[in-house]
Amino acid sequence: MPHGPNRIHEIQKGEMVVNMKRYAVGLLLVFVGSLLTVPALARIDWISYDSVLGWHTTTILEGGSYLSICPNTNRAVGGLYAARTDGGIDSIYWDAGTSKWTAAPIIRGTTYADICVSAYNVCPFGTRADGTGIDQVTYNGVQWVTASLVSGNFRSVGSVTDPGKSGCNAAFAAGGAAWVNYFGGWTTSTLLNAPTYADLCGDGNGTGQFYAARADGGIDWGHWPWTSTPLVNGNYVSVARNTSNAYQSSTGLYAARPGAVDWIHWPSAEIGWTATTLVTGADYIDICDDGTDDPVTHAVGNGTLYGLVYSDPVIPGGISDLKLVADGQPADVIGTVSAAWPDFFYVEDTDRTSGLRVEKTGYLATVGDAVEVTGSMATLESGERYIAANGVAPSAGTVLAPVFMTNKALGGTDFGNPSAGQGQIGVKDGTGLNNIGLFVKTCGKVSSTAGLDTIYIDDGSGVNLEAFDPLGFVGYSVLTGDYVQVTGISGCKKSGTDTVRRLLLVGY
């Protein structure tokens, strides 16, 4: 449902501006290219109703960069799918282990301008952003795979709510709509030749009919015998089913416009189709239903929905820039895994200029992998900055070599304005550039040990360096008086009120 073709993000005066105007489909690749250069961070909200708050929004995920969302109708997982600007699809779900919403990659590769699921099809359909056709992404019991269904230049895909019908509805970029279905092979059956639609969703009546946001901002009902009936005019960019009374035409639909989400419904014959505002404040670029209704039993759902919006600030792509972002702000960074332990790892720029800690419970990264990490910035009690990750997307990469440093050079001076929570604190008597988080190498004589997890190294630079082994093995193989060459992460710890050097041992 997001209409990548309708959303062009332009870089103006150093920040990403969301332009909600409807541009030509051909500009989509310019849009995607801009996002990859300066990633705009997405926010996903849950839009719901209760008797106390009325209709309201709850942010469930911040970070990542997405073009479209659709419900995950697999009730064992729940949540939703999100199509990434850099290619592939994430699963957004509630992690009971961490009591947080999280993003997990299901597939990487093709960029999809719009995605949807339909009736029995719990796996997403997607219209390719390059305008070459429609895919379905499925799970084969071992991994997620992509199957090309039909070719053609499509603008949007929408759910087919008839449980007896396969596939999805799709809007042609040139105008009109089709049913993409399977009859001994995947085929395209044209339903309408006009108008041009920006977004589609199922009408909830179980008939395969649909609602659509027109490219001019109005909303139509596409129905059998196939014709297009205008419902309301406006400035709408996305539509979503109302699952609270599925398969009853009076329930209408939800529709997003700049600054608000409306309920489009038919109160009476005297009033006709009308728009009732539910929530205001956010410029949602895509909305989708909650996927809780049952297409087989016709059991009603929760009637809630999800909304995708881009949030400020836009985070620069480098790790050193990310360290300037305050705690709690969204983070999205790409780098190489330089060191890894259970539940945390370090990611480093490929030019080895900056490194950063990443914490994600239950995740064990692979050293050398290229990863995109999404989450929010935070600070350890030691003063070290890190990303509290809600998503990690790995791919093949190259193992980085450590940077050789003397003990005295480790840690370095303050970077940014750490007293204001923006930057990385340096160490007591630090010299040179801040290098906390960087994969390094040093050498010297073991001056003493403390238990099995800590040794102290004297390299003659005037600093007796504490080197800590998180796995607790160094004391078995290294003794006082040994000369050692070690690799590890340049870190820090608190000693009273001072921040002092500490090497996190990787190899020795």
Helices and strands as residue ranges (DSSP letters): G 4-6, E 8-12, E 15-19, G 25-27, H 28-37, E 41-50, E 54-62, E 66-71, E 80-84, E 89-95, E 100-107, E 112-118, E 121-128, E 133-139, E 144-151, E 154-158, E 168-172, E 177-182, E 186-192, E 197-202, E 210-214, E 219-223, E 227-232, E 238-241, G 249-251, E 253-257, E 260-265, E 274-280, E 286-289, E 305-311, H 319-322, E 330-341, E 344-348, E 355-359, E 370-379, E 385-395, E 403-404, E 415-417, G 418-420, E 422-424, E 439-450, E 454-458, E 464-468, H 474-477, E 483-495, E 498-507
